[in-house]
Structures are given as structure tokens and as C-alpha cells.
Amino acid sequence: MKDKDAGNPPTPDWALKYRKDYHAYSKGWFIALILLIPAGLVVGALVSGKYTWKEGLGSGIFFAVILLLLMLNMFRNMDKSWKGRVVAKSTKDIYGTRTAGRRKKRVFLKTAYRVEVRTDAGRKEVVEVHKGAFPLFQEGDELIKYKGLPFPDRMLHPGETMRMCLVCGHPFDAGASECPSCRFKYGDTSLNSVST
């Protein structure tokens, strides 16, 4: 394991490799989209003649800026590291709107399964987890969020046999070294040590 900032949990080497590979892959796709969207809209303007190339370029730049902000926010959230305890669990139904003609209709999108954590530094973190992993969390459970991984690690209690994947969030057998959902291989299966 490599030591990082004081007070933050040290990140395992295999997690740092995942972070490096994920960042490279994601940045490649984001940069391609950021370049292709404005170019596509300019070409669309020239071919269709429905709008000017300047309008196409302006729209493309707008979408590129939105994508850039989304990318930066995603990396910022993944690069957080903290240690804390579960203080509450909740579910929230998420709704959107669908337009049919002139009428807007409220439609159900999904149920969000949220775990609220109070970190050792006193901050509040809300983690959205997979429906199957939601029952694993109880108030007082200790969580560790490693830098570069999307989901926190939950310390196992004696006799527990399930853990949550730190990459995709799905539950799987605690003794396995690979998540069956995303096929991510863990370099150290002892991360989920028994909490005291």
C-alpha cells in the first residue's frame, strides 16, 4: 500500500492501478467527445443549411463545456478518500418529466438507495449504493473510501459472507477475489477486515 495524505486511508496499489487506468480511459473518451461534438455540429450546419456554422460551433462549445465540467466533477468525487461511520439509510424515488405534445407528465425514473456517512473529519457524505448492497449497511458500520474508487469499503462483522464491490457496487461473496458482476479482480481480499 502507498501512503497518501495524512489522515486519509492509504490506498492499495491495485486500487491506484485501477484509478490510473480508469482516468486514462475516461479522459480519452471525454476528449474525443469534446472535440467531435463541435465538429459534428459544424459539419451538420454546413450539410443541412438549417443553421449557420457559427451557431453549430457555439452549440458544440456549449456541450463541450458541459462535458468538461461533468468529467472534472466525476474525477473530483472519485478522488475523495475518507473514513467514517454510517449514521442513516434512506431511499428516495427519483422522478423526471416526459413531454407528450403540449403536456408534461411526471414519470418515475428510479429509486435511489442512499447511505449517509459522518466522516472522522466531521463531514457528511452521501453514498448511493446498488439495491442489492443496500441491506448490507447498518447504522454504525465503519466505511473507508479509497482514493480513485467509486464506492467505499465496508468493514465486515463476524459471520458475514457478503461484501460490496468497490468498483460497480454490486454485492458478492466476501471470500471471492473477483466481482462476478464487473469482473474486477481484487489484489487484496483482506481489505474488509472484521470490525471490532
C-alpha positions as a LaTeX table, in Angstrom:
\begin{tabular}{lrrr}
\hline
Residue & $x$ (\AA) & $y$ (\AA) & $z$ (\AA) \\
\hline
Met1 & 0.00 & 0.00 & 0.00 \\
Lys2 & 1.12 & 3.53 & $-0.72$ \\
Asp3 & 0.77 & 6.22 & 1.90 \\
Lys4 & $-1.08$ & 9.35 & 0.82 \\
Asp5 & $-2.14$ & 12.49 & 2.66 \\
Ala6 & $-2.03$ & 12.27 & 6.45 \\
Gly7 & $-5.39$ & 11.35 & 7.97 \\
Asn8 & $-6.71$ & 9.70 & 4.81 \\
Pro9 & $-6.79$ & 5.92 & 4.47 \\
Pro10 & $-3.81$ & 4.54 & 2.49 \\
Thr11 & $-4.85$ & 3.38 & $-0.99$ \\
Pro12 & $-3.86$ & $-0.18$ & $-2.02$ \\
Asp13 & $-1.55$ & $-0.49$ & $-5.05$ \\
Trp14 & $-4.17$ & $-2.39$ & $-7.11$ \\
Ala15 & $-6.66$ & 0.44 & $-6.48$ \\
Leu16 & $-4.10$ & 3.02 & $-7.63$ \\
Lys17 & $-3.63$ & 1.00 & $-10.85$ \\
Tyr18 & $-7.41$ & 0.95 & $-11.37$ \\
Arg19 & $-7.55$ & 4.72 & $-10.82$ \\
Lys20 & $-4.73$ & 5.34 & $-13.32$ \\
Asp21 & $-6.29$ & 3.09 & $-15.99$ \\
Tyr22 & $-9.80$ & 4.49 & $-15.40$ \\
His23 & $-8.60$ & 8.10 & $-15.63$ \\
Ala24 & $-6.70$ & 7.42 & $-18.88$ \\
Tyr25 & $-9.65$ & 5.60 & $-20.47$ \\
Ser26 & $-12.22$ & 8.17 & $-19.34$ \\
Lys27 & $-10.12$ & 11.17 & $-20.35$ \\
Gly28 & $-9.65$ & 9.66 & $-23.80$ \\
Trp29 & $-13.39$ & 9.30 & $-24.32$ \\
Phe30 & $-14.20$ & 12.72 & $-22.89$ \\
Ile31 & $-11.57$ & 14.45 & $-25.04$ \\
Ala32 & $-12.85$ & 12.62 & $-28.14$ \\
Leu33 & $-16.41$ & 13.75 & $-27.38$ \\
Ile34 & $-15.33$ & 17.29 & $-26.57$ \\
Leu35 & $-13.65$ & 17.52 & $-29.99$ \\
Leu36 & $-16.20$ & 15.55 & $-32.02$ \\
Ile37 & $-19.41$ & 17.24 & $-30.83$ \\
Pro38 & $-18.49$ & 20.77 & $-32.03$ \\
Ala39 & $-17.03$ & 19.35 & $-35.27$ \\
Gly40 & $-20.17$ & 17.28 & $-35.86$ \\
Leu41 & $-22.46$ & 20.25 & $-35.29$ \\
Val42 & $-20.41$ & 22.45 & $-37.65$ \\
Val43 & $-20.50$ & 19.76 & $-40.36$ \\
Gly44 & $-24.23$ & 19.29 & $-39.72$ \\
Ala45 & $-24.74$ & 23.02 & $-40.23$ \\
Leu46 & $-22.79$ & 23.05 & $-43.49$ \\
Val47 & $-24.59$ & 19.97 & $-44.85$ \\
Ser48 & $-28.14$ & 20.77 & $-43.75$ \\
Gly49 & $-28.11$ & 24.53 & $-44.19$ \\
Lys50 & $-30.73$ & 24.84 & $-41.40$ \\
Tyr51 & $-28.39$ & 26.85 & $-39.22$ \\
Thr52 & $-25.05$ & 28.60 & $-39.70$ \\
Trp53 & $-21.72$ & 27.03 & $-38.92$ \\
Lys54 & $-21.23$ & 29.67 & $-36.21$ \\
Glu55 & $-24.44$ & 28.53 & $-34.47$ \\
Gly56 & $-23.26$ & 24.92 & $-34.77$ \\
Leu57 & $-19.88$ & 25.82 & $-33.31$ \\
Gly58 & $-21.49$ & 27.78 & $-30.46$ \\
Ser59 & $-23.78$ & 24.85 & $-29.59$ \\
Gly60 & $-20.84$ & 22.45 & $-29.82$ \\
Ile61 & $-18.72$ & 24.54 & $-27.49$ \\
Phe62 & $-21.62$ & 24.72 & $-25.02$ \\
Phe63 & $-21.94$ & 20.90 & $-24.97$ \\
Ala64 & $-18.16$ & 20.51 & $-24.75$ \\
Val65 & $-18.01$ & 22.79 & $-21.68$ \\
Ile66 & $-20.84$ & 20.80 & $-20.03$ \\
Leu67 & $-18.97$ & 17.54 & $-20.71$ \\
Leu68 & $-15.75$ & 19.00 & $-19.34$ \\
Leu69 & $-17.48$ & 20.10 & $-16.12$ \\
Leu70 & $-19.07$ & 16.64 & $-15.74$ \\
Met71 & $-15.68$ & 14.97 & $-16.22$ \\
Leu72 & $-13.97$ & 17.20 & $-13.65$ \\
Asn73 & $-16.77$ & 16.62 & $-11.12$ \\
Met74 & $-16.63$ & 12.84 & $-11.65$ \\
Phe75 & $-12.86$ & 12.72 & $-11.11$ \\
Arg76 & $-13.13$ & 15.01 & $-8.06$ \\
Asn77 & $-15.69$ & 12.70 & $-6.44$ \\
Met78 & $-13.71$ & 9.56 & $-7.24$ \\
Asp79 & $-10.54$ & 11.04 & $-5.81$ \\
Lys80 & $-12.04$ & 11.65 & $-2.38$ \\
Ser81 & $-10.77$ & 9.48 & 0.43 \\
Trp82 & $-12.26$ & 9.33 & 3.90 \\
Lys83 & $-13.08$ & 7.13 & 6.86 \\
Gly84 & $-16.39$ & 7.27 & 8.68 \\
Arg85 & $-19.48$ & 5.59 & 10.12 \\
Val86 & $-22.98$ & 5.07 & 8.75 \\
Val87 & $-25.44$ & 7.39 & 10.52 \\
Ala88 & $-28.58$ & 6.82 & 8.41 \\
Lys89 & $-30.04$ & 4.91 & 5.47 \\
Ser90 & $-32.80$ & 6.10 & 3.17 \\
Thr91 & $-34.49$ & 5.54 & $-0.15$ \\
Lys92 & $-35.70$ & 8.26 & $-2.48$ \\
Asp93 & $-37.85$ & 7.95 & $-5.57$ \\
Ile94 & $-36.45$ & 9.98 & $-8.46$ \\
Tyr95 & $-38.91$ & 11.45 & $-10.96$ \\
Gly96 & $-38.47$ & 13.21 & $-14.28$ \\
Thr97 & $-40.77$ & 14.79 & $-16.82$ \\
Arg98 & $-41.83$ & 13.47 & $-20.19$ \\
Thr99 & $-43.36$ & 15.78 & $-22.76$ \\
Ala100 & $-46.23$ & 14.45 & $-24.87$ \\
Gly101 & $-47.39$ & 17.20 & $-27.20$ \\
Arg102 & $-48.07$ & 20.22 & $-25.02$ \\
Arg103 & $-48.49$ & 18.23 & $-21.82$ \\
Lys104 & $-45.74$ & 17.45 & $-19.38$ \\
Lys105 & $-46.11$ & 14.21 & $-17.48$ \\
Arg106 & $-44.25$ & 13.28 & $-14.29$ \\
Val107 & $-42.66$ & 9.85 & $-14.67$ \\
Phe108 & $-40.88$ & 7.57 & $-12.21$ \\
Leu109 & $-37.20$ & 7.06 & $-13.12$ \\
Lys110 & $-35.68$ & 5.01 & $-10.30$ \\
Thr111 & $-35.36$ & 4.51 & $-6.57$ \\
Ala112 & $-32.08$ & 5.78 & $-5.13$ \\
Tyr113 & $-30.65$ & 3.78 & $-2.20$ \\
Arg114 & $-28.60$ & 6.16 & $-0.06$ \\
Val115 & $-26.28$ & 5.67 & 2.88 \\
Glu116 & $-25.38$ & 8.75 & 4.92 \\
Val117 & $-21.92$ & 8.73 & 6.46 \\
Arg118 & $-20.32$ & 11.02 & 9.05 \\
Thr119 & $-16.58$ & 11.05 & 8.35 \\
Asp120 & $-13.90$ & 11.14 & 11.03 \\
Ala121 & $-13.22$ & 14.72 & 9.89 \\
Gly122 & $-16.86$ & 15.63 & 10.68 \\
Arg123 & $-18.08$ & 15.94 & 7.07 \\
Lys124 & $-21.31$ & 14.41 & 5.78 \\
Glu125 & $-21.01$ & 12.11 & 2.75 \\
Val126 & $-23.98$ & 10.54 & 0.99 \\
Val127 & $-23.21$ & 7.36 & $-0.93$ \\
Glu128 & $-25.71$ & 5.98 & $-3.44$ \\
Val129 & $-25.43$ & 2.18 & $-3.44$ \\
His130 & $-26.84$ & $-0.67$ & $-5.50$ \\
Lys131 & $-30.23$ & $-2.04$ & $-4.40$ \\
Gly132 & $-28.71$ & $-5.47$ & $-3.68$ \\
Ala133 & $-25.98$ & $-3.99$ & $-1.46$ \\
Phe134 & $-28.32$ & $-1.69$ & 0.48 \\
Pro135 & $-29.32$ & $-4.32$ & 3.12 \\
Leu136 & $-25.64$ & $-4.88$ & 3.96 \\
Phe137 & $-25.37$ & $-1.42$ & 5.57 \\
Gln138 & $-26.38$ & $-0.81$ & 9.18 \\
Glu139 & $-26.07$ & 2.27 & 11.36 \\
Gly140 & $-22.66$ & 2.35 & 13.00 \\
Asp141 & $-20.90$ & 0.37 & 10.23 \\
Glu142 & $-17.38$ & 1.59 & 9.52 \\
Leu143 & $-16.70$ & 2.65 & 5.91 \\
Ile144 & $-13.43$ & 3.51 & 4.19 \\
Lys145 & $-13.44$ & 5.36 & 0.85 \\
Tyr146 & $-10.18$ & 4.83 & $-1.04$ \\
Lys147 & $-8.94$ & 7.47 & $-3.48$ \\
Gly148 & $-9.75$ & 6.54 & $-7.08$ \\
Leu149 & $-12.53$ & 4.03 & $-6.37$ \\
Pro150 & $-16.22$ & 4.89 & $-6.82$ \\
Phe151 & $-17.59$ & 3.05 & $-3.76$ \\
Pro152 & $-16.43$ & 2.83 & $-0.13$ \\
Asp153 & $-15.30$ & $-0.37$ & 1.56 \\
Arg154 & $-17.50$ & $-1.66$ & 4.37 \\
Met155 & $-15.88$ & $-3.43$ & 7.29 \\
Leu156 & $-17.32$ & $-6.91$ & 7.78 \\
His157 & $-18.86$ & $-8.12$ & 11.02 \\
Pro158 & $-18.15$ & $-11.64$ & 12.34 \\
Gly159 & $-20.11$ & $-14.26$ & 10.35 \\
Glu160 & $-20.91$ & $-12.02$ & 7.37 \\
Thr161 & $-20.42$ & $-13.60$ & 3.97 \\
Met162 & $-21.24$ & $-10.75$ & 1.56 \\
Arg163 & $-19.33$ & $-7.60$ & 0.61 \\
Met164 & $-19.90$ & $-4.75$ & $-1.84$ \\
Cys165 & $-17.72$ & $-4.33$ & $-4.94$ \\
Leu166 & $-15.71$ & $-1.12$ & $-4.69$ \\
Val167 & $-15.95$ & $-0.60$ & $-8.47$ \\
Cys168 & $-19.53$ & $-1.46$ & $-9.55$ \\
Gly169 & $-21.30$ & $-1.51$ & $-6.16$ \\
His170 & $-22.90$ & $-4.96$ & $-6.55$ \\
Pro171 & $-22.85$ & $-7.41$ & $-3.62$ \\
Phe172 & $-20.76$ & $-10.59$ & $-3.88$ \\
Asp173 & $-19.18$ & $-13.34$ & $-1.75$ \\
Ala174 & $-16.70$ & $-11.87$ & 0.76 \\
Gly175 & $-14.17$ & $-14.66$ & 0.17 \\
Ala176 & $-14.01$ & $-14.15$ & $-3.60$ \\
Ser177 & $-11.11$ & $-12.27$ & $-5.18$ \\
Glu178 & $-13.19$ & $-11.19$ & $-8.22$ \\
Cys179 & $-16.55$ & $-9.47$ & $-8.53$ \\
Pro180 & $-18.88$ & $-11.62$ & $-10.69$ \\
Ser181 & $-20.78$ & $-8.54$ & $-11.97$ \\
Cys182 & $-17.92$ & $-6.39$ & $-13.32$ \\
Arg183 & $-15.09$ & $-8.99$ & $-13.22$ \\
Phe184 & $-12.83$ & $-6.62$ & $-11.30$ \\
Lys185 & $-10.00$ & $-8.58$ & $-9.64$ \\
Tyr186 & $-9.06$ & $-7.52$ & $-6.13$ \\
Gly187 & $-5.38$ & $-7.60$ & $-5.27$ \\
Asp188 & $-6.05$ & $-7.94$ & $-1.54$ \\
Thr189 & $-9.16$ & $-9.71$ & $-0.22$ \\
Ser190 & $-8.29$ & $-8.85$ & 3.38 \\
Leu191 & $-9.36$ & $-5.22$ & 2.96 \\
Asn192 & $-12.73$ & $-5.97$ & 4.51 \\
Ser193 & $-11.25$ & $-6.93$ & 7.85 \\
Val194 & $-13.61$ & $-7.74$ & 10.68 \\
Ser195 & $-14.65$ & $-4.62$ & 12.56 \\
Thr196 & $-14.22$ & $-4.54$ & 16.31 \\
\hline
\end{tabular}
